[in-house]
């Protein structure tokens, strides 16, 4: 499993960036928009990654900080929540806001979260 990647941002797209390591390998890493907005082509970045292996694809989901990564893993532990749904939730809400909504049973926030990927 690939746990983190450190490299130069070679390309930015709507849902992913391409990180090129010193060895010349480029990894497509899907990231929340808030994290992609913190990156710039040509700069160095280190991302915490989760590698999802499916029958038809191997995908990397990346996060610039441990807080997002930890919530992503926590969401994967919920029945019916896969990597795409967890990614969608983290693209829609910050971890602190998510925890607050769950603790306070704020259905207004919770029902606006994506439930499919």
Backbone bond lengths (Angstrom), bond angles and torsions (degrees), N, CA, C in turn:
res aa  C-N    CA-C-N  psi(-1)  N-CA   C-N-CA  omega(-1)  CA-C   N-CA-C  phi
1 X - - - 1.454 - - 1.522 109.06 -
2 X 1.312 116.26 142.15 1.460 122.32 177.85 1.527 107.25 -92.08
3 X 1.339 117.20 112.98 1.461 122.02 -175.02 1.510 114.27 -91.58
4 X 1.318 117.02 -26.65 1.462 120.94 175.86 1.525 108.51 -161.53
5 X 1.311 114.43 159.31 1.461 120.77 178.25 1.523 107.77 -137.24
6 X 1.310 114.70 133.85 1.457 120.55 174.36 1.518 107.03 -119.84
7 X 1.324 115.86 127.32 1.452 118.89 -179.10 1.509 111.96 -172.60
8 X 1.297 114.94 -172.80 1.460 122.72 -179.64 1.528 108.55 -95.70
9 X 1.318 115.66 135.76 1.460 120.88 177.60 1.527 107.26 -71.94
10 X 1.328 115.49 113.19 1.466 120.93 -178.24 1.524 111.95 -95.13
11 X 1.341 117.07 -25.43 1.463 121.10 -175.68 1.518 109.15 -159.70
12 X 1.328 116.50 144.23 1.461 122.12 174.91 1.522 109.53 -123.18
13 X 1.317 116.34 135.40 1.464 122.79 176.18 1.524 107.99 -128.00
14 X 1.325 117.18 -175.62 1.470 121.06 -178.41 1.517 113.66 -61.76
15 X 1.329 117.57 -42.01 1.466 120.29 -174.75 1.521 113.83 -118.10
16 X 1.317 117.92 -2.77 1.463 119.05 -177.07 1.522 111.77 -149.98
17 X 1.329 113.57 165.45 1.455 119.86 170.35 1.525 107.33 -126.81
18 X 1.298 115.71 161.24 1.451 121.73 175.07 1.521 106.39 -109.27
19 X 1.340 116.08 114.45 1.461 121.78 178.70 1.515 108.54 -101.48
20 X 1.310 116.05 123.93 1.456 120.29 179.23 1.522 109.08 -105.97
21 X 1.322 115.54 122.77 1.455 121.06 -179.25 1.530 110.57 -81.50
22 X 1.331 115.58 170.61 1.468 120.64 178.62 1.522 112.14 -60.34
23 X 1.331 116.45 -25.50 1.463 119.91 -179.79 1.531 111.89 -78.53
24 X 1.330 116.76 -6.14 1.459 120.75 179.02 1.512 114.81 93.42
25 X 1.318 117.61 -0.06 1.464 121.29 178.01 1.527 108.56 -83.75
26 X 1.328 116.15 131.07 1.455 121.35 177.50 1.521 110.60 -104.64
27 X 1.318 116.33 130.84 1.463 122.30 -179.47 1.517 109.49 -112.45
28 X 1.344 116.61 128.56 1.458 121.67 172.74 1.522 106.79 -83.49
29 X 1.329 115.82 118.15 1.462 121.51 -175.93 1.528 108.44 -121.21
30 X 1.327 116.34 117.40 1.465 121.78 177.28 1.517 108.17 -77.58
31 X 1.342 115.89 129.27 1.463 121.22 -175.55 1.523 110.51 -138.09
32 X 1.343 116.78 151.55 1.466 119.47 174.70 1.531 110.18 -60.41
33 X 1.311 116.37 149.60 1.465 121.75 -177.80 1.525 111.92 -56.38
34 X 1.325 117.15 -37.76 1.472 120.44 179.88 1.523 111.11 -60.86
35 X 1.325 117.23 -34.61 1.460 120.56 179.65 1.523 110.63 -78.56
36 X 1.312 116.89 -40.39 1.463 119.81 178.02 1.526 110.79 -60.56
37 X 1.322 116.36 -34.95 1.453 121.14 179.28 1.516 113.80 -65.85
38 X 1.317 116.58 -16.80 1.470 121.41 179.27 1.529 111.89 -90.79
39 X 1.323 116.57 -5.07 1.457 121.05 -177.49 1.521 111.07 -102.46
40 X 1.320 115.35 156.49 1.465 121.35 175.06 1.522 108.19 -139.91
41 X 1.308 116.04 141.91 1.461 121.06 178.41 1.533 109.04 -58.00
42 X 1.320 115.36 133.92 1.454 121.34 178.79 1.514 114.80 93.44
43 X 1.335 117.23 -8.24 1.466 119.80 178.75 1.519 110.13 -97.33
44 X 1.330 115.45 160.70 1.461 120.83 177.64 1.517 109.80 -85.52
45 X 1.325 115.67 148.29 1.462 121.38 177.98 1.515 109.19 -148.23
46 X 1.323 115.10 149.68 1.459 121.25 171.83 1.520 106.37 -123.87
47 X 1.334 116.21 127.43 1.459 120.39 -179.52 1.521 110.38 -124.64
48 X 1.325 114.82 141.67 1.458 121.89 171.57 1.519 105.58 -80.47
49 X 1.323 118.02 131.41 1.460 119.76 -173.75 1.518 113.05 -124.09
50 X 1.313 113.53 152.61 1.462 123.18 171.95 1.521 106.14 -123.74
51 X 1.316 116.97 126.21 1.455 121.62 -179.49 1.525 109.12 -99.84
52 X 1.319 116.13 116.95 1.462 122.05 178.75 1.524 108.45 -101.40
53 X 1.316 116.14 122.67 1.463 121.68 -179.70 1.522 107.99 -107.03
54 X 1.327 114.59 119.75 1.460 120.99 177.14 1.520 108.62 -119.21
55 X 1.292 115.07 173.22 1.461 120.15 178.99 1.528 111.60 -61.68
56 X 1.341 115.96 -34.89 1.461 120.10 -174.42 1.534 114.44 -109.98
57 X 1.334 118.39 -0.12 1.460 119.09 -177.21 1.524 111.70 -164.76
58 X 1.309 114.98 155.76 1.459 122.79 168.51 1.523 105.33 -118.94
59 X 1.341 116.26 119.05 1.461 121.23 -174.88 1.522 110.32 -118.68
60 X 1.328 116.26 144.94 1.458 121.92 173.93 1.523 108.81 -111.51
61 X 1.319 116.26 127.45 1.456 122.69 174.65 1.519 106.51 -109.56
62 X 1.331 116.87 130.96 1.453 119.79 -174.12 1.516 113.44 -127.80
63 X 1.341 113.99 154.08 1.462 121.40 -177.05 1.522 108.69 -142.57
64 X 1.316 116.56 140.71 1.461 120.75 -177.28 1.521 113.02 -78.38
65 X 1.334 116.97 -15.62 1.465 117.91 178.56 1.524 111.29 -139.41
66 X 1.299 113.94 160.54 1.462 121.78 -175.05 1.525 111.90 -66.23
67 X 1.330 117.39 -31.30 1.468 120.89 -178.40 1.533 111.56 -60.50
68 X 1.310 117.39 -46.66 1.462 121.09 177.95 1.531 110.87 -65.04
69 X 1.324 115.40 -42.86 1.467 120.38 179.95 1.532 110.81 -60.82
70 X 1.334 116.44 -44.94 1.473 120.20 -179.69 1.524 111.67 -62.59
71 X 1.332 117.34 -41.85 1.473 119.52 178.10 1.519 110.60 -66.70
72 X 1.326 117.41 -37.94 1.464 120.86 176.38 1.527 109.88 -56.90
73 X 1.331 117.28 -47.75 1.466 121.16 179.19 1.522 111.45 -63.75
74 X 1.327 117.19 -39.99 1.460 121.41 178.40 1.528 110.71 -62.02
75 X 1.328 116.57 -43.42 1.468 120.78 179.27 1.527 111.59 -63.92
76 X 1.342 116.55 -35.45 1.469 119.34 178.51 1.526 112.27 -63.49
77 X 1.325 116.26 -22.78 1.464 120.93 178.29 1.519 113.74 -78.21
78 X 1.317 117.46 -6.89 1.470 122.23 179.19 1.521 108.41 -86.34
79 X 1.318 116.16 131.49 1.463 121.38 -179.85 1.523 110.71 -56.68
80 X 1.330 116.23 128.68 1.451 121.95 177.74 1.522 114.69 88.39
81 X 1.329 117.21 -3.41 1.463 120.64 179.25 1.519 108.72 -103.87
82 X 1.330 115.38 116.11 1.454 121.21 176.64 1.514 110.08 -105.03
83 X 1.318 117.01 -176.57 1.460 120.51 -177.98 1.527 114.51 -58.06
84 X 1.324 118.19 -38.85 1.468 119.83 -179.41 1.517 112.34 -67.00
85 X 1.320 117.27 -39.98 1.467 120.58 178.30 1.525 109.94 -68.73
86 X 1.327 117.30 -44.91 1.467 120.90 178.79 1.528 110.10 -60.09
87 X 1.331 116.45 -42.40 1.466 121.54 177.66 1.526 110.13 -61.51
88 X 1.321 117.10 -43.33 1.462 121.03 179.05 1.514 112.47 -61.85
89 X 1.333 116.32 -40.51 1.467 120.44 178.56 1.523 109.98 -63.60
90 X 1.339 116.35 -45.90 1.463 119.54 -178.65 1.522 112.52 -71.09
91 X 1.317 117.32 -18.59 1.458 120.36 174.26 1.523 110.65 -80.18
92 X 1.333 116.66 -19.90 1.458 121.16 -175.84 1.528 114.03 -98.90
93 X 1.340 117.54 -22.89 1.464 119.68 -174.13 1.530 109.91 -149.06
94 X 1.325 116.10 145.88 1.463 121.53 176.36 1.526 108.69 -76.18
95 X 1.338 117.08 150.93 1.470 119.64 -178.98 1.531 113.75 -53.03
96 X 1.327 118.34 -45.91 1.469 119.82 -179.54 1.525 111.86 -60.10
97 X 1.333 116.37 -40.20 1.467 120.47 178.83 1.525 111.07 -67.74
98 X 1.326 116.41 -36.66 1.463 120.23 178.09 1.527 110.57 -65.18
99 X 1.328 116.77 -48.85 1.470 120.62 179.83 1.523 110.90 -59.86
100 X 1.338 117.06 -42.81 1.461 121.15 179.34 1.525 111.00 -62.99
101 X 1.336 117.02 -42.46 1.463 120.67 179.84 1.522 111.09 -63.00
102 X 1.333 117.26 -40.84 1.468 120.62 179.45 1.526 110.14 -68.67
103 X 1.339 117.00 -46.03 1.471 120.63 -178.58 1.517 112.40 -62.55
104 X 1.339 116.43 -35.71 1.466 119.65 -177.88 1.526 112.62 -97.59
105 X 1.336 116.69 5.87 1.471 122.43 -178.30 1.530 111.29 52.71
106 X 1.317 115.92 43.45 1.468 121.60 -179.88 1.524 109.31 -78.48
107 X 1.323 115.50 90.75 1.454 121.35 -176.21 1.535 112.27 -66.37
108 X 1.318 117.85 -24.12 1.462 121.23 178.12 1.529 110.04 -61.56
109 X 1.326 116.83 -42.65 1.467 121.36 178.91 1.526 110.33 -76.72
110 X 1.310 116.45 -46.39 1.464 121.04 -174.46 1.527 112.13 -62.75
111 X 1.314 117.52 -41.36 1.477 119.49 -177.58 1.517 113.38 -73.81
112 X 1.329 118.06 -13.62 1.467 121.02 176.88 1.542 112.22 -86.82
113 X 1.310 117.46 -7.85 1.453 120.98 -179.07 1.534 110.22 -75.90
114 X 1.330 116.49 145.51 1.476 118.88 179.25 1.525 110.88 -65.54
115 X 1.328 115.91 140.88 1.472 119.65 -179.21 1.514 112.31 -115.36
116 X 1.300 116.74 6.05 1.465 120.62 176.60 1.525 107.99 -145.16
117 X 1.319 115.17 158.28 1.460 118.22 -177.77 1.491 111.29 -119.54
